[in-house]
Amino acid sequence: MKTNFLKLMLLALVAMFTFASCEKDDNEPSKWIVKIGAQSNTSIGAFYSLSEKKIYNQTDAFNNQAKIDLVCFYEHDEINNRINDMTLSSPGANIRDIFTGETDVMNYTTKNLTTITPTSASSGAGTLPANTQSITVEQFDQIKQGEAIIATYFNSTLTSSNKKAKLLVANDIYAFKTQDGTYGLFKVVAVSEPKNASGWLQFEIKTYKPAV
Amino acid sequence: MYRLLIVCIAVTLLTNCKKEEEAVFPPIVALKSTDDFTSNNDEIPVGGKIKFGIVATTGSAPITNLRITRIVNGQRIKEIDHGLFIKNRSLDTVHSFVKSSAEMELWEFFVMNANRDSAIITRTVLLGEGSAYGAISHYPSLKIGMQNNSQYPNFVDLHTGTLYSSGNISGHEAEIDIVAFVYQTSGIMSPTLCCPGYTGTSSAALHYPEISSWSVRNPISYDYYSSDNNLVDLQKFESAQNDSLLVASFKPGNISGLCKYCFTDKIIPFKTADGKYGLVRVKHADTVTDGYMELEIKIQQ
């Protein structure tokens, strides 16, 4: 009886070791995914600090202006022909009539400008401007954080229409350069449905900061 | 019986423990557009500088090859063909060229990794108005000794035309572009131009052992094909007042850091490590190891 019990235990042990050694490799780096709210979203803030990887609400963002690199908003104004829908921009982009009150970005004393240029044709980007290096979703997914190639997708020759990414939908990819010279790519992962001022935007970020 | 059961279960579990197949990615190649890099459809005058910043990811295996080809009127000119081994980081390199007189040049950038997966990107460069040929430096007579010659210095700094010998080279090693020696090859004694960075079987360090200890050993590219076939006209060389002839003479198809058979009256196109084009005319070349060479050199400023 005792021998049978020992044998059973041994069998269980072998099975346990075998399963334990059968772990999946965990080499894949975690993705940098941000979910940001539009201006009327009461649960997710609309302001993002890349250096801190942190979402701020409007009041806290106002108190940390120098850290804010990206701002999300929704705008669909057919009367004034401001059809931006879900948009990613920055405090330095002169965003008017979106936020209200004393903590409106228009009242910032430090307005970081993140310039944003398209990398793939889309409804928001239209046709790609000259000197644009395009990127596919597959290529974006291959690129690793911190790779120098990230900077090459930013179109530094573009001097207008480079302050916001509008009409964002899943799989749109844009390149950006922050006020402090960090280059990046973001790919839209998802947009809230319905899209409105209470909605949200989810995107994946990859950045590269050249050595000074 | 129990033992057999245990073994069977263990084998079954282990064979079920398959590793998931890893996805295989090709490299990605892109060109820098910032600063003074050449963009697509840029118009550059003949003789003007074309500058590309090439960046590539490895994909699933180390990068092993970078090839840059200039395509003019259907003719493919291989400008760069470098074997590499870049693992766990990006390829990030800058290469400069000179605009030819062709109305349109198509540039092709090819990157391959160890899986033989590759990526290609192209750029078009158009001919701009006027010319951008640059000034040159001219050194009418530089006498350098072969390896056993103690009368003349042995090391040439092409950027200033300064000559150094073993006695005063210390502190100037990084400035040296040319050394000369004589050795027997294919049955004949060959006056030879070389460079500190050449690592072939007849390297400069073989004849000047101190070069092995230099921390910077500049390479140079001699267009030996143009030299062997006397493609550069002496009269044109003598009348060259700008870098037009220097740039046009250099053909990247047959180049080496070693140029054999540099006999008297040979004219050899070259390109320095920092991209300066030039021509060296051999005014005199001995074929003995204690002899000397007299060179006349024209090089881009």
Interface residues (C-beta under 8 A of the other chain):
Chain A: K7 L10 L11 V14 A15 T18 F19 S21 C22 K24 D25 A130 N131 Q133 Q139 Q142 I143 K144 E147 A148 I149 A151 T152 Y153 F154 N155 S156 T157
Chain B: Y2 L5 I6 I9 A10 L13 L14 N16 C17 K19 E20 F25 I28 A30 L31 K32 S33 T34 S39 N40 N41 G53 V55 A56 T57 G59 S90 D92
